[in-house]
């Protein structure tokens, strides 16, 4: 009898520890923005220790994340650019936006000695428009105490794929510079007039680190990880602000609307960093589609609830600002609208 019991225990252990046992757990697949991916990976690691669910997130850019969600090829998408009315109209089903964190698009650069750098909105726009091509340009020198390197060419590095990081940068420049608004405008993928295009935040930061005289834009945590300097940008109140958790939090001092879709670039708060933005997870409100199990839908709802509560503790150490209390309350209401076959997935 004891021998038979031991055999049963061994078989049970093998089943639970085998790949088949792992795959019997709900698997949640997400894809999208690279901007918040370090935080999402941290969340997945932390949440997976205590919950019987496997979560996979692939960082492929906001545009691709939205496309795959609309095609129902993933359970959720990640984006820094909330869906437009046009995107929302591509499906008869309601799409929900879940704010997850607030981040900064940092302007990174590679100069000899990496001196502190201040940039006004017009100077930044003209650099990215290809109108200012040298670091010794008089306009740059006038607002910077450090001597800019003589005759060093400015090399612009930008994203090549559809990107929420690009969307936030372009939304800001559209608000502050008429020429940018007229020639480039706002979008996840732009028709750049200058520069080198590469994929993902990591691609931009890696290339800026390699090319003397280069300038680019990335999520703040990528700049910190590679020890790249970040420019102080002149905000709406005329103050030069560096991207920090505190300056990003100041930009998010707003009342979030009921659907949580909001832009906070060029904030009027005196301490705000001007290229800040919410990052979102997007998903369908009705989760009973494509033969999805209720267990899977419930697992996704519980994970997202954890993200906007316990998960927020992980934001600051990774250089994201946590959601303000008002944003959490709005997001709780959105999450409570998640349904499976018309029935709420989260209890009141």
N, C-alpha and C positions, 0 to 999 in steps of 0.2 A: 504493500500500500504506500509506504514511504517512498519507495523507488518510483512508483507511478506518479506521485505528487511532484517529485523532483523533476521528472521528465516534462510534466505539464508546465511547471514554472519556467524551465529552460525554453520551451517552445514559445510561451507567452512573451518572454524577454526578447527572443529573436524576432518575433513578429513586430513588437513595439519598436525595436531598434533598427529594423531593416528599412530599406528605402520604401518598401510597400507600406510599412507601418507609418512612416513619415507622410507619405502622400495621401493617407487616409484622412489626415487633418485637412481642414479647410485651407485652401491656398488663395490668397488675395494678390492679384497682379495689378500693379500700377506702373505708370510711365509718364515722363514729361520733363518738367523744368529741372535744369541743373542748379539754378539759383539756390533752392532750399535743400538740395540733395544731401549735404553733410548732416543736416538736422534730421532728415527723414531716415537716413541710414542708422543714426544713433537711436531714433525712436524704435525702429524695427528691431534692432538688437536688444534694447531694453525691454520692450513689450513682449518679445518672443520668449524671454526667460520665464515668464509667469503664465502666459496664455497658450492654449493648445491651438495655435494657428501659425501658418507660414506665410510671410509677407515678402513679396518680391517687388522692388522698385528699380526701374531702368531709367537713367537720365539721358534723354534723347532730345530735349528742348520742348518748350511749351507748345509750339505748333503741332508737333508730332503727338504729344500727349493728348491734345484736344481731338486730333483726327482719329486716334485709336479709340478714344472714349466714344465719339460719335458713331464709329463703326462697331461699337460694342465688343471690341477685341480685348479690352482690359476692364478691370473693376472700377478703377478710378484714374483720373488724370491729374497731373501736376502742372500748374501754370502761374506765371506772375502777371499775366494779362487776362483779366476776366473776360469771359465770352461776350462778344458783341451781340446786339439784337439779331444781326444777320446769322451769326453762328447758332444762336439759340433757336432760330427759325428753321434750322436744317433738320430738326427732329420734332415730332409732335409731342414728345415726352418732356417733362420738366427736368431741367438740370439745376442742381444745387451747387452753390459756391460755399466752401468751408474755409474761412481764413485760418491759416496755420501759424504764421509768424510774420514779422515785419523785418525787412532787410534793406540794406543800402547797396546801390550800384556805385562802387568806388572807381574813381579815375586813377589808374595806375600809370607809372612812367619809369623810364630808365635813363637817368642822367648821371654824368660823372659826379661821384660823391653823393648822389641823390639828395640834393638840397630840398628844403621845404618849398612847396610850390603853391601859389595862389592862382586861381583862375576865375575870371568873371564869366557870366553866362555868354556874352558875345564872343569873348576870346575862345571859350570852349567850343562854341558853335562853329566859329571860323576855322579852328583846327580840324574839326571833323568834317567840315565842308571842303577842306583842302585849300583854303584861302590864306591861312598862316602856315608857312612851310618850314620856318627856321626857328630854333629856340632863342636866337638872338633878336627876334622881332621886337621892335620898340614897345609895342603894347604889352608884351609879356614882361619885359624888363621894368616897365614903369610901376607895376604893382608888386614886384618881387624884390626883396632886399638882396638876395643872393645874386651873384653875377651869373647870368646864363651863359652856357658854353657858346663860344663864337663859331658861327658857320656849321653848327651841327643840325643836320636835317631832321625834321619831325617825321617819324614813320607811324602812321595810324594803323592800329590793329583792331579789327572788329569781328563780330560774329558773322558767319556765312549762312547759317541755317536760321529758321524761324525761332526766335528766342524772346522769352519774357523779359530778360535783362535788357535786350535791345529795345523792347517796347517801352520800358520805364525810362531809359535814356532818351529815346526819341520823343516821348510824351513831354518830358521836361523841356527839351530843346525847342519843341513846337510852341510851348507856352512862353518861352523867354526870348525867342529870336525869330524875327519876321522872315529873314532869308531862309532859315531852316524850314520853317512852316511852309513857305512857298515852293521850295525845291525838293525837299525830302519828306517832311511830314512825320506822322506817327505810324508805327507798325512793328510787327514782330520780325519782319524781314524787309530790309531796305535796299534801295538802289543807291549804293554808296558811290560817291564821286571820287573817292580817294581811298588808299589803304589796302591792307592785306586781310582777306577774310579767312577765318579758321572756325572750326566747330568747338562749341562748349566753352564754359568759363575756364576750364583747365587749359584748353588750347590757347586762349587769349593770354592768360597769365604766363604760360610757359614761353610763348613767343616774345612777349614784352621783356621778360627776363633775359632773353638771348640777344635782343637787338638794341644796341645803344641808340638813344634818341627816340625810342618808341614810346607810344602812349596808347592806352586801351581802357576798357571798362569791364569790370567783373564784380561778382558778389564779394562783399567785404571779406568773408572768411577765406577766399582764395588769395587775396592780397596778403592777409595776415600769415597764412600758411607758408607762402613763398617769400615772406619778408620783403614785399614790394612796397615802396612808399605810395601814399595816397594824397591826392591834391585836396586842398581846402577850397571849397566852392563858395562863391558869394551867394547868400540866400536872399529871399524876398525882402528881408529887413536890412539888407546891406552888410550883414556879418559874414565873415569867412568861416565856414564850419567844416570840420573834418568828419568823415563818417565814423560814428561810434554808436554803441548801443543806446547811449543817452540821447544823442542828436536824432537818431532814428525814432526813438520813443516820442520825442517832442513832435516830430512830423505827424505821428499817428494820433495826436490829441484831437480827435474829431468824434462826432457822433456817427457811428457806422449805420448806413441805411438798413432796412429790414432784409434786403436780399444780400447784404454784405459786399456788394460791388462798389468799390470806391478807389479813387486815385488820390494820392497824397503828395505827388511831386510838386515842387515849388510851393511848399507850405508857407503860410504866413506867420507861423510861430517863430519868435525871435531866435530860438535855439535849435531850429530844425535844420537837418542836413537836407538839401533840396532834391536829391534823387533817391527818395525812399519809397518803398511800396509794400503792400501786402502780398503774400504768396498764398495761393489757394490750392486746395484739392477739390476737384469737380467730379460729380457723380450724378447718376439718375435718381430722382426721388423715389420712383417706383422700382423696387429691386427684383421683382418677380419677372424676369425676362431671360430668354435663352436657356431655359431649364435650370436656372440657378437655384440652389437649395436655400431654404430659409436659414439653415445653419450658417451658410456662407454670408448671407446678407446681415444676419445678426452679428457675426464676427466683425464685419466691416464697420457697422454702426458703433460697436463697443470700442473698436480701435480708434475711431475718429473722436469719440467722446473722451477717451484717455488722452489723445493728442492735445486737445484744447484745455485740459486740466493738468493732470500729473506731468504730461509731456512738456509743458511750458517751462519747467525747471531746467531743461536741457538747452533752451534757446540762448540765453546770455553767454554761457561759456563758449558757444560756437559763433558768437558775434551776430546773433539775431536778437531783435527786441521781442519779448513775449507780448502776447495779446493783452491790450488793456481790458479792464474789467467789463466795460460797456460792450466791447467787441465779443467777449466770451458770452455774455448774456444773449446777444443777438444770434451768435452761432449755436448756442444751446437750442434756441427756438427752431432754427433751421434743421438741426439734427433730429429734433423730435418729430419733424414732418416726414422723415424717412419711413417708407412703408414697404410691406411685402403683401402682395395681393390685397392692397387697400388697408391693411392693418398696420398700426404703428410698430416699428421695430424697437423703439425705446419706451420704457414705461414712464409715465408722467412723474 
